[in-house]
Every structure is written in C-alpha cells, then in structure tokens.
Amino acid sequence: MTNISNFQSQPLWYRILNKSWAYSYPAGTKIKLEKDDLIRRARKSAGLNDLGTDFWDEPLERMLSSMNNEARLNPAGRFISRERLVNLLSIRLRAAEYFSRFPEILEQELYPAWIIVGLQRTGTTKLQRLLSADPNHRVLPSWEAINPVPLEKVRITKYEPERSGARRSQLRSKANPEDCHCEDPEYSGDVATASEDKRIKIARTSVNAVKYISPGFFTIHPLDPLLPEEDVLLLDISFMSTTTEAMMDVPSYASWLESTDQTPAYEYYVKLLKLMQWLRPGKRWLLKSPHHLEFPHLIANQMPDVKFIWPHRTIYESIPSFLSMLTYNHLIFSDEVDPNTIAKRWIRKTGYALDKTIEFRHQDNHDSMFLDVYYEDLVKDSMKEMEKIYRMDGGVTPELTERFIRHEKEHPHQKHGVHRYDLADFGMTTTDIDKHTARYQQFIKTLHGRTS
C-alpha cells in the first residue's frame, strides 16, 4: 500500500547522501548543468561530433535555465539530470551517424501505428503490454526507449548501395530468446545482439536505481526493462517533452514548451522510429504516451496511417493517482516538493491536453481515427476489449486470444501491490478537477453515456 504520507519522504540513505554531498559543495563537487559542458561530455562518450543539421539548441537552453534557477535540485538530482541529458545528446550523435551512413533509413515508409493516448493511470500500460503479445506489433521496450540507437559506432566510412544490404545484415543478428521483450520468445526479430545486451543492462540498472530511491513507485507504474514503455522518451531527445516537468519544478520551461510549435520534435520522433524499424522490423508500431493527447494534429501530419486508442477512467480516480506518481518523481530530484503546487499545475495541464484532443477529434472527420476503451471494462473483461480493438484489423484469431490469455496470467492486475491515494492529500477537491475538465466530462457523457 502507498499513500501520500509515505511518498512525501525519501529513504533515509538517500537523504543522508544528498545532505553530505551538499555540505561538500564548497569543495567544488556541485554538478554543472551547462549546455557546452553537456555537449562536450556527449561527444567524448559517443566519439562523434555531429549532432545533425536538425539539432535545435533553444529547447535545451531553456530547460537548463529552468533546472538551474527554479527546480531546486538536490545533489543526486543534479547528477541524474546531467547523466540523462548527456545520454540524450549521445543518442542524437549516434543517430546522426546512422542517418548519414545509411540514407535508405529515412527513405522508408513508416509502419502503420496504433497509438494509445489515454491519460496517465487509465489502464494505458496494461493495455499496451497486453497488445504487445501480438507478434505483428513492433513495440518499444524500455531498454530501447532509453537508448533507441545502438551504442556502437557505425564502422563504415562511405555509403555504398551495393553493400548496404550486407552491412545491415552485419548490424542485425538473431536475439537471445531470453532477452526478447515480447510475450513469445520466438518473435525476437533481427537485432544487433551485442548492442542490445548493453542497452538492456543499462535499463536494468536504471530500474534497480528507482527501486532503491523510490520503493513505492512500482505500485503506481511498474517498470521492466524488457516490457514496452512510453514513446515520449523519444521526444526527450529533442528536449521537447513533458518528461522534465513531470520530474521537477520547471515552470518557465513548461510555459515556453506549451506555447511553442513542437513540429521539429515530432519530425525527429518519426526519424527515430524509421531507424528502429530498419534495425528491427515489424509490421505495425504499437506506441503509447499521454503526452500525445496535446498533439494529435502533429502525429496525424507526420504519420499517415495511424489509429488512436483512447482509454478512459473516472477522472476523479485517474488524476489523484497520477498526482501521487508525480510527487514520487519530484522527490527523486528535489528535497523541496509541494504536492499542492504539483496538483494545481497538472490538473490545469491535464484539462488543456484533453481539450486539444477533443478539438482535433471534432475536426474533419477525425473521430474515425479514434477507438475508445474504458478502464473498468478492460479490468473486468480484457478479452472482450481485445475483440473490439481488433475489429480495426480483421478480428482476433484463436492464436492471438491464446497469447493474450497467457499474458494476463503472467501479469495479473495490481501485481506490484495496491496503490491508495486521496485528492485531499494534495489540498484539492473535485471542484478543482471540474474547473479544468468539464468539457471532457461532458464529451464522455454525450458520446458514450458514461461519467468520466
């Protein structure tokens, strides 16, 4: 069981670490968060220099300014942030190398996509991981979301069309079935095994770190290096996503981001998807992030064959649950966390994102791009919901049904414990939620005859 009383505090060892580290700041131990230093570290780590012609540094500069001046990061938070940002820059360096060496990557057609766009805590993770049992789906496991580009440098000095096929075969080999992220070990695809082994190890280290720093987090959002994760992590690589504001207090960066055209981030997102499908083929992308609620128009512009699956849950349950997760996040990075401030900002932001999707859905027959799923139905009878979803794809086969049932047995609901929360713990009431989500609540009631 988790509740606000036990996630407003950090583990004792973590508090001691940060206090001791902070005392040593006069000796020069404070981690720098400066753009030039981060880029220098990334170039040294990757052994590459070119960030690509589409690298735009303003988002990174604004993020760093907000981190340094507003986020009140503790020492460990500064260290984690530096390592994360260096890794994101290193990914861009490695990706630029691939795009330069292998032009055919960007000449591909992007796979069709099913994208789950529900609010946090509405069953999106359960749904994504259940659908990942379909071997036709090209999913994004956590290890790949953290490091979507192989860690090794491309060892070819000139692009030669007659050699590209052979080189691609060299880059990809059969995966170890035990390291397969999908339900069926036989569906391992063609992968660069050595690189993926390293990336899986990195992801496991990250998951273990979260367990030690924030033990109760797994009752809210279970992490597994081999299971699918949110593709918002791909947008992080352009430094234009809500990930940072979900982890720390960066109001000026969040305000700038909300008022800025994020087309460049989604253009690069598609480039990364093409690179990943080139390295490890599939038939259809299965992706998921609540972040996309704010930008369905950008996805539609960049991805010509996309369907949105929108899970819904009583909003008085989903929002408080999400607020508790945000509080956990913030406590990793700062010792000064105010749940009420988090609640005020994110309740407003949630309503804003919901309104953006509703507006898009009402335009130009976009409603046909959406399929709605309800949390209560998914938990009560997930196979019935699979049948509804697969009407978009010719129906559920007996083989698929067997895969889905096996997944459900292996991943029971609330496997990591029961998560308990109360809106009052954040100094908020249902009136505060109604103020920003009235349009969404009416939308659900009108469209489906249910309350949200």
C-alpha positions in Angstrom: 0.0 0.0 0.0 1.2 3.5 -0.8 -0.3 6.8 0.2 0.7 10.5 0.4 2.2 10.1 3.9 4.9 7.6 2.7 5.7 9.2 -0.6 6.3 12.7 0.9 9.6 11.3 2.4 12.7 9.9 0.8 14.6 6.8 2.0 17.0 7.6 4.9 20.1 6.7 3.0 19.1 9.0 0.1 18.5 11.9 2.5 21.9 11.3 4.1 23.6 11.1 0.7 22.2 14.4 -0.5 22.9 16.2 2.7 26.5 15.0 2.8 27.0 15.9 -0.8 25.5 19.3 -0.4 27.9 20.0 2.5 30.8 19.3 0.1 29.7 21.9 -2.4 32.4 24.5 -1.2 35.0 22.0 -2.3 33.7 22.1 -5.9 31.5 19.0 -6.0 28.3 20.7 -7.3 27.4 19.1 -10.7 27.3 21.6 -13.6 24.3 21.7 -15.8 25.6 23.8 -18.7 24.9 23.2 -22.4 28.5 23.4 -23.7 29.7 21.0 -20.9 26.9 18.5 -21.6 27.7 18.5 -25.4 31.4 18.1 -24.7 30.7 15.1 -22.5 28.3 13.6 -25.0 30.8 14.0 -27.8 33.5 12.3 -25.7 31.2 9.5 -24.7 30.0 8.8 -28.3 33.3 9.5 -30.1 31.3 11.6 -32.5 30.9 15.3 -33.2 27.9 15.9 -35.5 24.5 16.4 -33.7 22.8 16.7 -37.1 21.5 19.6 -39.1 18.1 19.4 -37.4 19.5 19.9 -33.8 17.9 22.9 -32.2 19.6 24.0 -29.0 17.0 26.5 -27.7 14.8 23.8 -26.0 17.9 22.5 -24.2 19.0 26.0 -23.1 15.5 26.9 -21.8 15.3 23.5 -20.0 18.7 24.1 -18.3 17.9 27.6 -17.3 14.7 26.4 -15.6 16.6 23.5 -13.9 19.3 25.8 -12.6 17.0 28.6 -11.5 13.7 27.0 -10.5 13.9 23.3 -9.8 15.8 23.4 -6.5 17.6 20.1 -7.4 19.3 18.2 -4.7 22.9 16.9 -5.5 21.7 13.5 -6.7 19.0 15.2 -8.8 21.7 17.3 -10.5 23.8 14.2 -11.1 20.9 12.1 -12.5 19.9 15.1 -14.7 23.4 15.5 -16.1 23.7 11.8 -17.0 20.3 11.8 -18.6 21.0 14.9 -20.7 24.4 13.6 -21.8 22.8 10.3 -22.8 20.1 12.2 -24.9 22.8 14.2 -26.7 24.8 11.0 -27.3 21.7 9.4 -28.8 21.5 12.3 -31.3 25.1 11.9 -32.2 24.8 8.2 -32.9 21.6 8.7 -34.8 23.1 11.4 -37.0 25.8 8.9 -37.9 23.3 6.3 -38.9 21.3 8.8 -41.0 24.5 9.9 -42.7 25.8 6.4 -43.5 22.5 4.8 -44.5 20.3 7.3 -46.4 17.8 4.4 -47.0 16.7 4.6 -43.4 14.8 7.8 -44.0 13.6 6.8 -47.4 11.5 4.0 -45.8 7.7 4.2 -45.4 6.8 4.4 -41.7 4.9 1.4 -40.5 1.2 1.9 -39.7 0.7 2.7 -36.0 -1.7 2.1 -33.2 -1.1 4.8 -30.5 -2.6 4.6 -27.0 -3.3 8.2 -25.9 -5.2 8.0 -22.6 -4.5 10.0 -19.5 -2.0 8.6 -17.0 -3.5 5.9 -14.7 -6.3 5.0 -17.1 -5.0 1.5 -17.9 -2.7 2.6 -20.7 0.2 0.5 -19.5 -1.9 -2.6 -19.0 -3.4 -2.2 -22.5 -0.1 -1.5 -24.2 1.6 -4.6 -22.6 -1.4 -6.8 -23.4 -1.4 -5.7 -27.1 2.4 -6.3 -27.2 1.6 -10.0 -27.1 0.6 -9.7 -30.8 3.8 -10.6 -32.7 2.8 -8.3 -35.6 3.4 -5.3 -33.3 6.7 -3.5 -33.3 6.9 -2.4 -29.7 9.3 -0.1 -27.9 10.7 -2.0 -24.9 12.0 0.1 -22.0 15.7 -0.7 -22.8 15.2 0.6 -26.4 13.2 3.7 -25.3 16.1 4.7 -23.0 18.6 4.0 -25.8 16.9 3.8 -29.2 20.2 3.9 -31.2 22.9 1.1 -30.8 25.8 2.1 -28.6 28.5 1.0 -31.0 29.8 3.5 -33.6 28.9 2.7 -37.2 32.1 1.2 -38.7 31.8 2.1 -42.3 33.4 5.2 -43.9 31.3 5.5 -47.1 27.8 4.7 -48.0 27.9 2.1 -50.8 24.4 1.0 -52.1 25.7 -2.4 -53.2 27.0 -3.1 -49.7 24.1 -1.6 -47.7 22.2 -4.9 -47.5 25.2 -6.8 -46.4 26.1 -4.2 -43.8 22.5 -4.2 -42.5 22.8 -8.0 -42.0 26.0 -7.5 -40.1 24.3 -4.9 -37.8 21.5 -7.3 -37.1 21.6 -10.9 -35.8 19.2 -13.2 -34.1 18.4 -12.2 -30.5 18.8 -14.3 -27.4 15.2 -15.6 -26.8 15.7 -14.9 -23.1 16.2 -11.2 -23.8 13.1 -10.9 -26.1 10.8 -8.1 -24.9 7.7 -9.7 -26.3 5.5 -12.4 -25.0 6.7 -15.1 -27.4 10.4 -15.7 -27.4 10.2 -16.9 -31.0 9.3 -13.4 -32.0 12.6 -11.8 -31.4 13.1 -10.2 -34.8 16.5 -9.3 -36.2 18.5 -7.3 -33.7 22.1 -6.1 -33.0 22.6 -8.6 -30.1 25.8 -7.2 -28.6 24.5 -3.6 -28.5 21.1 -4.7 -27.1 22.7 -6.7 -24.4 24.5 -3.5 -23.2 21.3 -1.4 -23.5 19.3 -4.0 -21.5 22.0 -3.9 -18.8 21.7 -0.1 -18.7 17.9 -0.3 -18.4 18.1 -2.9 -15.6 20.5 -0.6 -13.7 18.0 2.3 -14.1 15.1 0.2 -12.9 17.1 -1.0 -9.9 18.0 2.6 -9.0 14.4 3.6 -9.0 13.6 0.7 -6.7 16.2 1.9 -4.2 15.4 5.6 -4.4 11.6 5.4 -4.6 10.5 1.9 -3.4 6.7 2.6 -3.7 6.8 3.8 -7.3 6.2 0.3 -8.7 2.7 0.1 -7.2 1.9 3.1 -9.4 3.8 2.4 -12.6 5.7 -1.0 -12.7 8.9 -0.8 -14.7 10.5 -3.7 -16.6 13.5 -3.4 -18.9 12.0 -5.9 -21.3 8.4 -4.7 -21.4 7.0 -1.8 -23.5 7.4 1.7 -22.3 6.2 5.2 -23.2 7.5 6.6 -26.5 7.5 10.1 -25.0 11.1 9.2 -24.3 11.9 9.6 -28.0 10.6 13.2 -27.8 13.0 13.8 -24.9 15.8 13.5 -27.4 14.7 16.8 -28.9 14.4 18.3 -25.4 10.7 19.0 -26.1 8.5 16.8 -24.0 6.7 16.9 -20.7 9.0 14.4 -19.1 11.2 17.0 -17.4 8.2 18.9 -15.9 6.9 15.6 -14.7 10.1 15.1 -12.7 10.8 18.5 -11.3 9.6 22.1 -10.9 10.4 23.9 -14.2 7.5 26.3 -14.7 9.2 28.7 -17.1 10.4 25.8 -19.4 6.9 24.2 -19.2 5.2 27.5 -20.2 7.6 28.0 -23.1 7.1 24.5 -24.3 3.3 24.8 -24.2 3.4 27.9 -26.4 6.0 26.5 -28.9 5.4 24.6 -32.1 6.6 21.1 -31.5 6.7 20.0 -35.1 10.5 19.7 -35.0 10.3 17.2 -32.1 7.7 15.0 -33.9 9.7 15.1 -37.2 12.7 13.8 -35.3 10.5 11.3 -33.5 9.5 9.8 -36.9 13.1 9.7 -37.9 13.9 7.6 -34.8 11.0 5.3 -35.5 12.3 4.7 -39.0 15.8 3.9 -37.7 14.4 1.4 -35.2 12.2 -0.4 -37.7 15.2 -0.5 -40.1 17.3 -2.2 -37.4 14.5 -4.5 -36.1 11.5 -4.9 -38.4 7.9 -5.4 -37.5 4.5 -4.9 -39.2 2.8 -2.2 -37.1 4.0 0.2 -34.4 2.3 -0.1 -31.1 3.1 3.1 -29.1 1.8 4.8 -26.0 2.0 8.1 -24.2 -0.4 10.6 -22.6 1.9 13.3 -24.0 0.3 12.8 -27.4 -3.1 14.0 -26.1 -1.9 17.5 -26.6 -0.6 16.9 -30.2 -2.8 14.5 -32.2 -2.6 17.0 -35.1 1.2 16.8 -35.2 1.0 13.0 -35.2 -1.6 12.9 -38.0 0.6 15.2 -40.0 3.7 13.1 -39.6 2.2 9.6 -39.6 -0.2 9.0 -42.5 -1.6 5.6 -41.2 -2.4 6.0 -37.5 -5.2 4.9 -35.2 -5.6 6.4 -31.7 -6.8 4.1 -28.9 -8.1 6.3 -26.1 -8.6 4.6 -22.7 -10.9 6.4 -20.2 -11.3 6.2 -16.4 -13.3 8.1 -13.9 -11.3 11.3 -13.8 -11.6 11.7 -10.0 -9.6 8.4 -9.8 -7.1 8.9 -12.6 -5.9 12.4 -11.7 -5.2 11.9 -8.0 -3.4 8.6 -8.9 -1.3 10.5 -11.4 -0.6 13.3 -8.9 0.9 10.8 -6.5 3.2 9.4 -9.2 4.4 13.0 -10.0 5.1 13.5 -6.3 7.3 10.4 -6.3 9.1 11.7 -9.4 9.8 15.1 -7.9 11.1 13.6 -4.6 13.9 11.9 -6.5 15.2 15.2 -7.8 14.5 17.7 -5.1 14.2 17.9 -1.3 11.6 20.7 -1.6 8.5 19.3 -3.0 5.0 20.8 -2.7 2.2 18.4 -3.7 -0.3 21.2 -3.8 1.8 23.1 -6.4 2.2 19.9 -8.5 -1.6 19.4 -8.3 -2.5 22.9 -9.4 -0.2 22.8 -12.4 -1.0 19.4 -13.6 -4.8 19.5 -13.2 -4.8 22.6 -15.4 -2.4 20.9 -17.9 -4.5 17.7 -18.0 -7.6 19.7 -18.9 -5.7 21.6 -21.5 -4.4 18.4 -23.2 -7.9 16.8 -23.1 -9.4 19.8 -24.8 -6.8 19.7 -27.5 -7.7 16.1 -28.4 -11.4 16.8 -28.3 -10.9 19.8 -30.6 -8.9 17.6 -33.1 -11.5 14.8 -32.9 -14.3 17.1 -33.8 -12.5 18.4 -36.9 -12.6 17.0 -40.5 -14.0 13.6 -39.6 -11.1 12.8 -37.3 -13.4 10.9 -35.0 -12.9 7.9 -37.3 -9.3 7.8 -36.2 -10.2 7.0 -32.5 -11.3 4.0 -30.6 -12.4 4.3 -27.0 -11.7 1.8 -24.2 -12.9 2.0 -20.6 -10.7 1.1 -17.7 -13.5 -0.7 -15.9 -14.2 -2.8 -19.0 -10.5 -3.6 -19.6 -10.0 -4.8 -16.0 -13.3 -6.7 -15.9 -13.1 -8.5 -19.3 -9.9 -7.6 -21.3 -10.6 -10.3 -24.0 -13.9 -8.5 -24.9 -11.9 -5.3 -25.3 -9.4 -7.0 -27.5 -12.2 -8.2 -29.7 -13.4 -4.6 -30.0 -9.9 -3.2 -30.8 -9.2 -5.9 -33.4 -12.2 -5.1 -35.4 -9.8 -2.5 -36.9 -7.6 -5.4 -38.1 -9.9 -8.2 -39.2 -10.7 -9.7 -35.8 -8.9 -11.6 -33.1 -7.6 -15.0 -34.2 -7.6 -18.0 -31.8 -3.8 -17.9 -31.7 -3.9 -14.2 -30.6 -6.6 -15.0 -28.0 -4.3 -17.6 -26.5 -1.4 -15.2 -26.4 -3.5 -12.5 -24.7 -4.8 -15.0 -22.1 -1.2 -16.2 -21.4 -0.1 -12.6 -20.9 -3.0 -11.9 -18.4 -2.0 -15.0 -16.3 1.6 -13.9 -16.3 0.9 -10.3 -15.5 -2.1 -10.1 -13.1 -3.7 -6.8 -12.3 -2.1 -5.0 -9.3 0.8 -7.5 -9.3 3.1 -4.9 -7.5 0.5 -4.1 -4.8 -2.4 -1.7 -4.3 -1.9 2.0 -4.8 -4.1 4.1 -2.5 -4.4 7.9 -2.8 -6.8 10.8 -1.9 -7.3 14.0 -3.7 -7.4 15.8 -0.4 -3.8 14.8 0.2 -2.9 17.4 -2.4 -5.1 20.2 -1.0 -7.5 19.8 -3.9 -11.2 18.9 -4.3 -13.3 17.6 -7.2 -14.4 21.2 -7.9 -10.8 21.9 -8.9 -10.8 19.0 -11.3 -14.2 20.0 -12.7 -13.0 23.5 -13.4 -10.5 22.2 -15.9 -12.1 19.0 -17.2 -15.8 19.9 -17.6 -15.6 19.8 -21.4 -14.0 16.3 -21.3 -16.6 15.0 -18.8 -19.4 16.3 -21.0 -17.7 14.8 -24.0 -17.7 11.3 -22.5 -21.2 11.6 -21.2 -22.5 12.7 -24.6 -20.5 10.3 -26.7 -20.8 7.2 -24.6 -23.4 7.8 -21.9 -20.9 7.4 -19.2 -19.5 9.6 -16.5 -15.8 10.3 -16.5 
